[in-house]
Amino acid sequence: VGHSDDGRKTRIRMPSGSRKTVPSTCRAVVGIAAGGGRLDKPVLKAGNNYHKYRVKRNCWPRVRGSAMNPVEHPHGGGNHQHVGHPTTICRAAVPGQKVGLIAARRTGILRGGKK
């Protein structure tokens, strides 16, 4: 960081090595954020995910609704793990019923790419 003689311009050297001139009235934090690239490393085992989510919130492990009993989830029960009815549900459904594709405009495979 270097200031001009009249105090109006400031020259800063970026982490890339390039130099930039900005007005001295500007305020900024220059650098790179700490902890960058933390998600690039693979988790490798379930125990690491266990400890990760233990300190955050109770959202792991995630159990499929079709693997549950019928008293626990609308998709549960049956002699085989299948939903057994269409998974689309209307917007006006009561909260315990609202699982699956909520107020789906369309379902099925997406054919054709974006134009």
C-alpha positions in Angstrom: 0.0 0.0 0.0 1.3 3.4 -1.0 -0.3 6.8 -1.0 0.3 9.7 -3.4 1.7 13.0 -2.4 -1.6 14.9 -2.5 -3.4 12.1 -0.6 -6.1 11.5 -3.2 -4.8 8.2 -4.7 -3.6 5.0 -3.2 -1.7 2.3 -4.9 -2.2 -1.3 -3.7 -0.6 -4.5 -4.7 -3.1 -7.3 -5.2 -2.4 -11.0 -4.2 -2.0 -11.7 -7.9 1.0 -9.3 -8.0 -0.8 -6.6 -10.1 -0.9 -3.0 -8.9 -4.1 -1.1 -8.7 -4.7 2.6 -8.2 -7.9 3.5 -6.2 -9.1 6.7 -4.5 -7.9 7.2 -1.0 -11.5 7.6 0.2 -12.2 3.9 -0.6 -12.4 1.3 2.2 -11.8 -2.3 1.5 -10.4 -5.6 2.9 -7.8 -6.9 0.5 -6.8 -10.5 0.5 -8.2 -14.0 0.3 -10.9 -15.5 2.5 -9.7 -17.9 5.2 -10.7 -21.5 4.9 -10.9 -21.5 1.1 -10.9 -24.9 -0.5 -12.0 -26.7 2.6 -14.7 -28.6 0.6 -12.2 -29.8 -2.0 -11.0 -32.5 0.3 -13.2 -35.7 0.2 -15.0 -36.7 3.4 -13.9 -40.4 3.0 -15.9 -41.9 5.8 -19.2 -41.6 7.6 -17.6 -40.8 10.9 -16.2 -37.5 9.5 -19.7 -36.6 8.4 -21.1 -37.6 11.8 -18.7 -35.2 13.6 -19.4 -32.5 11.0 -23.1 -32.5 11.4 -23.1 -33.2 15.2 -21.9 -29.6 15.9 -24.3 -28.1 13.3 -27.8 -29.5 13.5 -29.6 -32.8 13.6 -30.0 -33.4 9.8 -27.7 -36.4 9.4 -28.1 -39.3 8.5 -31.0 -38.8 6.1 -33.4 -41.7 5.9 -35.6 -42.1 2.8 -39.3 -41.9 3.4 -39.9 -45.2 1.5 -37.6 -46.9 4.1 -39.8 -45.8 7.0 -43.0 -47.2 8.5 -46.4 -45.8 7.4 -46.8 -44.0 10.7 -43.6 -42.1 10.2 -43.9 -40.9 6.5 -46.6 -40.9 3.7 -44.2 -42.9 1.5 -43.6 -45.6 4.1 -44.9 -49.1 4.5 -45.7 -51.9 2.0 -44.1 -55.2 1.3 -41.5 -53.6 -0.9 -39.8 -50.3 -0.8 -42.0 -48.3 -3.2 -44.0 -45.2 -2.8 -47.2 -46.8 -4.1 -49.0 -43.6 -5.3 -48.1 -40.4 -7.3 -45.5 -38.3 -5.5 -47.0 -35.0 -6.7 -49.0 -33.1 -4.0 -51.1 -30.0 -4.2 -50.0 -26.7 -2.5 -53.1 -26.8 -0.2 -52.2 -30.1 1.4 -51.9 -30.2 5.2 -48.3 -30.1 6.5 -48.0 -33.8 7.3 -49.1 -34.7 3.8 -46.8 -32.3 2.0 -43.9 -34.6 0.9 -42.6 -35.4 -2.6 -43.0 -33.0 -5.5 -45.0 -30.1 -4.0 -47.2 -28.2 -6.5 -45.2 -29.6 -9.4 -45.8 -27.8 -12.7 -44.4 -30.8 -14.6 -42.8 -34.1 -13.9 -40.8 -36.7 -15.8 -37.6 -36.6 -17.8 -36.5 -33.2 -19.1 -36.3 -33.5 -22.8 -34.4 -31.0 -25.0 -31.8 -28.6 -23.7 -32.0 -24.9 -23.0 -32.4 -22.7 -26.1 
